[in-house]
């Protein structure tokens, strides 16, 4: 199964595609495509995310200054008002992909550990391979939809493909928005098809694979919700 067959299969025939990937792991080409897509998305949306962050900083100026100090606050404002093009390129095309790759490895390790509780079959690279391919759903199609929304709305943080989309009056800094934003449709799709791959890798029933896949999604969501709530508390 060549790369284009795998790419098409992930969207239209994920069970058969992930079965082939689980039997013969191939991840280099899929990983490169995912990292390129994420880097381009980050680069194209950075002007909007910086504008949003600048507005948030100014809206909470007094409280943020009290917590980080006036000098540090002014430096952050300056960096947001006059961003370095070199810095944007480095963050988008170097730091971002490296961070994402580390996240993929760490996530695959956790999923591998969860799978080991149900089976002695499967290897780490098999899990990593099916995880990378499942992420094509979110990082290609999901980011394409988000990019259109960002360019249309001229805002990054007000753009979502989650349940929060159905509650437009919610403040983006509200706990409800932070929680609902983790229930992302493309993420749910991603972890749904990932279960096929895990079932083949660990040679377990699909029900158990679904439990592992969505169990990891739940843990990840709780972690990001906690980070969001802590940030909200910091912002006052």
N, C-alpha and C positions, 0 to 999 in steps of 0.2 A: 504494500500500500504506500504510494508516494505521498509527498507532502500535500499536494492539491486535493488528492482523494481524502486525506485525513481532515483537511480544512473544511471541505464541503460536508464530509460525513459527520463532523461534530455538530453541525447545524441541522442536518436532514436525516441522518441515520446514526445517532450517537451510540446506540447499543453495539452495533456491529463494529463501528469504528474503534470504540474503546476496548472491545474485546481483542481486536488486532493489536492495539497499542499495549495492552496488558500482557499479551503473549510475546511481543517483540517491541520492547520500549524504544521509542525514538522521540527525542525531545529538543535537540539542538535547534532545528529550524523553527519549530513552534515557539521556543523561548525567544529566539532572536526577533521574530515577528511581534510577539507580545511586548517586548521591551521597546521596540521601535514605535509601536502604536502608543504606548504609555508616554514615551518621551515626547512625541509630537503633540499628544493631547495636553500634556503639561505645558509645553512651550506656547501653544496657541491660546491657552486659557489663563496663563500667568498674568497678563495685563488686567484681566477682569478680577482675578482673585486678589491681586494687590490693591486694586481700587476698593474692593469690598473690605479688606482687612484695614485699610487706611480709614475708611468710614467708621468701622467698629472701634478702632483705637480713639478716634476723635469723639465719638459718641460717649465713650467711657473714660474720657481723658483724666478726670480728677481721681477716680478710683484706681485706674491703672498707674498713674503717677505715684499714688500713695504706696503702692505695692512694689513697684520696680525702681522708683526714683525718677526725678525729673530729667537727669542727664541721659539715662538709658532710654527713657521714653522718647526724648527728642531725637536720639540717634535712630530709633526704630521708625519714627515718623519721617525722618530725612531719607532713610533707605527705601521707604515705600513711595515717597513723593518723587525721588530721583533714583530709580532702580538702575543697577549696572547691567548692561546688556550681556557682558561677559558672565556676570553672576547668574543671570537667567539661563544662559546656555549651559553653564556648568551644572546648575541644579536640575535642569530639564533632561539633559542628555548624558550626564555622568552620575551625579549623586542620586537622582530619582531612580534610574534603572538599577543601580547597585543596591539601593535600599529595597527595591521591589524583589530583586533576586534573593536577597537575604530573607525577606519575608516569605517567599515561595519555599525556600529550603526549610525554614523553621516551621511553616505550616505543614509541609509534607512530612516532617519528622513527627509532629504531634499526631497527624492522621495515621501515620505508620504505627505509632505507639498505641493508638486507640484500636487499630485493626488487630494488633498483636494480642489484644485481650480476647478476641474472638477466634483467632486462627493462628496457626504456625506457618502458614503459607505466605508467599509474597516477599518481595524485597523492596528496600527503600526506593531504588531508582525506578521501579515499576510504579510505585505510588507517585513519585515526583513527575513521571512522564504523563500519567493520566490527569494529574492535577494541572499541569501546564496546559494540556490540550483543553481541559474543561474551562480554563480561564480565557480561552479564545472567545467564548460567549460574551463575557463581561468586558474584556479589554478591547475587543474589536467592535462588536455590534453595540454594546452598552455605551462605550465611550463615544462612538459615532453619534448616537442619539443625544447624549449629554452635550456634546460639542455643538450640535445644532441648537439645543436649548440655550446654551450659554451665549452663543452668538446672537440669538434672537432676543433674549432677555437682557443682554449686556450685563450679566451678573453671574458669578460663579457659585456663591454660597446659597443663592436663592434657587439654584437649579438642582432638581432631584428626579430620580427615576424610582422613587420608593413610595410607600404609602402616604408619606407627607405631601405628595403631589395632589392628593384629594382634599387637602386642608390648606388652601392658599392663604387663609387668614392667620395661620399659625406664625408666630414670631420665630425666626431662625435660631434665636438664642434661647428658646423655651425648652424645658425638659421634654415636653411632648414631641417637639420637632426632632430633637436629638434621638429619641427612642424610635420614632416612626421612620426616620431616615435610614435606619439600619435594616429595615425590611424592604430591601431593594429587589425589584422584579428580576433584574439580570443576575443578581447574586443567588436568588432562589432557583433560577434556571440552571445556573452554574453548578450548584451543589446537588441539584436533582440529577443531572446527567453524570456528575462525578460518581454517584452511587453505582452506576453501571460498571464503571471502571474498577471501583473498589471491590465490587462483587466478584469480578473476574480475577483481580489481583490476589485477593485473600481466599478465593474459592469458597465464598459464603453465600447465603441466601440474600436476595435483593433487600428484604426487610431489614436485615442486620446492617447491610451496606448503607441503606437510607438512614438508619439510626446513627451510624458513625459519621456520615457526611453532614447531615443536618445538626448532629450533636456538636461537631466542630464549628459549624456556622453559628450556632447559638452561643458557644463560648467566645468566639470572635466578636460577635455582636455585643455581648455583655461587656467585654473589654473596651470596645470603642465607645459604648454608652458611658462607661465609667470615666473614660478620658474626657469625653464631651462635657459631662456634668462637672468634673473638676475644673475644666477650662471655664465653664459658665460661672462657677463659684469664684474663680480668680478674676473674671471680668466684672463681677459684682452684679 
